[in-house]
Amino acid sequence: MKDKGRLLVYTGDGKGKTTAAMGLAIRAAGREKRVLIIQYIKSRTTGEQASLKKLGIDMYQTGIGFTWTKTPQEHRDALQKAWALTKDKIMSGGYDVVILDELNNALAIERFPIDDVLSLQEVLHLIKNRPEHMHLVITGRSAKQQLIDLADLVTEMNPIKHYYDEGVPAIVGIEK
């Protein structure tokens, strides 16, 4: 039972979901686990990319930014490519830990249809049929209830106070 891969979900409106997943990636790499991170929404260089590369952690940014910055078709194309990459990498069995950063955000898109390029049912099917040893971490706001029900661990990040509320933008080294 202890060798069984677990499903961890980090969700909620507070800061720290990706940060928690990155910390987990570093811990796993330190234990010589093979780690993969696929980011579904983020599209810009982030501070963690350089550090993770040095640790031998594979990271792919498949997103093109948030839904209001590009056309629906651009997002649909990016999601379709991201999902194809995800299926291929997970089913290869080449990783011990896979982090699907902001997949919850992608699954929560309602501004345009996505079910034909990234369906919740396919995600649930892949989770259930992934290699047995593989730990899977899914981050992002608005986790679907079906995903929560399937998870072994769910952590909800709740904001109490944040300098964003005072108009302070993302800080290099803290948020990006």
C-alpha positions as CSV (number, residue, x, y, z in Angstrom):
1,M,0.0,0.0,0.0
2,K,2.8,2.4,0.8
3,D,4.3,2.1,-2.8
4,K,0.9,3.0,-4.4
5,G,1.0,6.4,-6.2
6,R,-1.2,9.0,-4.6
7,L,-3.3,11.8,-6.0
8,L,-2.8,15.2,-4.3
9,V,-4.9,18.2,-5.1
10,Y,-3.9,21.8,-4.1
11,T,-6.8,24.2,-4.8
12,G,-8.5,27.3,-3.4
13,D,-8.3,31.1,-4.0
14,G,-5.2,31.6,-1.9
15,K,-1.5,31.9,-2.9
16,G,0.7,28.9,-2.5
17,K,-0.7,26.1,-4.7
18,T,2.1,26.0,-7.3
19,T,4.6,26.9,-4.6
20,A,3.6,23.8,-2.6
21,A,3.8,21.6,-5.7
22,M,7.3,23.0,-6.5
23,G,8.5,22.2,-3.0
24,L,7.2,18.7,-3.3
25,A,9.1,18.4,-6.7
26,I,12.3,19.5,-5.0
27,R,11.8,17.0,-2.2
28,A,11.1,14.2,-4.6
29,A,14.1,15.1,-6.7
30,G,16.2,15.0,-3.6
31,R,15.1,11.5,-3.1
32,E,16.1,10.6,-6.6
33,K,12.5,10.4,-7.9
34,R,11.9,11.3,-11.6
35,V,9.8,14.4,-11.6
36,L,7.8,16.0,-14.4
37,I,5.9,19.3,-14.2
38,I,3.5,20.4,-16.9
39,Q,2.1,23.9,-16.5
40,Y,-1.3,24.4,-18.2
41,I,-1.8,28.1,-18.0
42,K,1.5,29.9,-17.3
43,S,3.4,31.0,-20.3
44,R,6.2,33.3,-19.1
45,T,9.5,32.5,-17.7
46,T,9.3,31.9,-13.9
47,G,12.0,31.8,-11.2
48,E,11.4,28.2,-10.5
49,Q,12.2,27.1,-14.1
50,A,16.0,27.7,-13.8
51,S,16.2,26.1,-10.4
52,L,14.2,23.0,-11.3
53,K,16.3,22.4,-14.5
54,K,19.5,22.4,-12.3
55,L,17.9,19.6,-10.2
56,G,17.0,17.5,-13.3
57,I,13.3,18.1,-13.1
58,D,11.5,18.1,-16.5
59,M,9.2,21.1,-16.9
60,Y,7.0,22.1,-19.8
61,Q,5.0,25.3,-20.1
62,T,2.1,24.5,-22.4
63,G,-0.1,27.5,-21.6
64,I,-0.5,30.8,-23.4
65,G,-1.6,32.9,-20.5
66,F,-4.9,33.5,-18.9
67,T,-8.2,33.2,-20.9
68,W,-8.7,36.9,-21.4
69,T,-5.3,37.4,-23.1
70,K,-5.8,35.3,-26.2
71,T,-8.6,34.0,-28.4
72,P,-10.6,31.0,-27.5
73,Q,-9.2,29.0,-30.4
74,E,-5.6,29.7,-29.3
75,H,-6.5,28.4,-25.8
76,R,-8.2,25.4,-27.2
77,D,-5.2,24.5,-29.4
78,A,-2.8,25.0,-26.4
79,L,-5.0,22.8,-24.2
80,Q,-5.3,20.1,-26.8
81,K,-1.5,20.0,-27.1
82,A,-1.0,20.1,-23.4
83,W,-3.4,17.2,-22.9
84,A,-1.7,15.1,-25.6
85,L,1.7,15.7,-23.9
86,T,0.3,14.9,-20.5
87,K,-1.2,11.6,-21.7
88,D,2.0,10.6,-23.5
89,K,4.3,11.5,-20.5
90,I,2.2,9.9,-17.9
91,M,1.6,6.6,-19.8
92,S,5.3,6.4,-20.6
93,G,5.8,5.3,-17.0
94,G,9.1,7.3,-17.0
95,Y,8.2,9.5,-13.9
96,D,7.6,8.9,-10.2
97,V,6.0,12.3,-9.6
98,V,3.9,14.3,-12.1
99,I,2.7,17.8,-11.3
100,L,-0.1,19.2,-13.5
101,D,0.1,22.8,-12.5
102,E,-3.1,24.8,-13.0
103,L,-5.0,21.9,-14.6
104,N,-7.9,22.8,-12.3
105,N,-8.0,26.3,-13.8
106,A,-8.1,24.8,-17.3
107,L,-10.9,22.4,-16.4
108,A,-12.9,25.3,-14.9
109,I,-12.9,27.3,-18.2
110,E,-16.4,28.3,-19.0
111,R,-15.9,31.2,-21.5
112,F,-15.6,28.8,-24.4
113,P,-16.1,25.0,-24.8
114,I,-13.1,22.8,-24.0
115,D,-14.7,19.4,-23.3
116,D,-13.7,18.1,-26.8
117,V,-10.0,19.0,-26.3
118,L,-9.7,18.5,-22.5
119,S,-12.6,16.6,-20.9
120,L,-12.9,16.0,-17.2
121,Q,-13.9,12.4,-17.9
122,E,-10.6,11.8,-19.8
123,V,-8.7,13.3,-17.0
124,L,-10.4,11.1,-14.4
125,H,-9.7,8.1,-16.7
126,L,-6.0,8.9,-17.0
127,I,-5.7,9.3,-13.2
128,K,-7.3,6.0,-12.6
129,N,-5.1,4.2,-15.2
130,R,-1.8,5.9,-14.6
131,P,1.2,3.7,-13.7
132,E,0.5,2.4,-10.2
133,H,3.7,3.8,-8.6
134,M,3.1,7.3,-9.9
135,H,2.2,10.2,-7.6
136,L,0.1,12.8,-9.3
137,V,-0.2,16.4,-8.1
138,I,-2.9,18.7,-9.6
139,T,-3.0,22.4,-8.7
140,G,-5.3,25.3,-9.4
141,R,-8.4,27.1,-8.3
142,S,-11.9,25.6,-8.7
143,A,-11.1,21.9,-8.4
144,K,-13.9,19.8,-9.7
145,Q,-15.8,17.8,-7.1
146,Q,-15.1,14.5,-9.0
147,L,-11.4,15.2,-8.8
148,I,-11.7,16.0,-5.1
149,D,-13.6,12.8,-4.5
150,L,-10.9,10.7,-6.2
151,A,-8.0,12.4,-4.5
152,D,-6.0,10.9,-1.6
153,L,-5.1,14.4,-0.3
154,V,-6.8,17.8,-0.9
155,T,-5.5,21.0,0.5
156,E,-7.4,24.2,0.0
157,M,-5.5,27.5,0.1
158,N,-7.6,30.3,1.5
159,P,-6.5,33.9,1.4
160,I,-6.6,35.9,4.6
161,K,-4.5,38.9,3.5
162,H,-2.5,39.7,0.4
163,Y,-0.7,42.8,-0.8
164,Y,-2.4,42.3,-4.3
165,D,-5.4,43.8,-2.6
166,E,-3.4,47.0,-2.1
167,G,-2.4,47.1,-5.7
168,V,1.1,45.6,-5.3
169,P,1.9,43.5,-8.5
170,A,3.6,40.1,-8.5
171,I,7.0,40.3,-6.9
172,V,10.0,38.8,-8.7
173,G,11.3,35.9,-6.6
174,I,8.1,35.6,-4.7
175,E,5.3,35.1,-7.2
176,K,7.3,34.9,-10.4
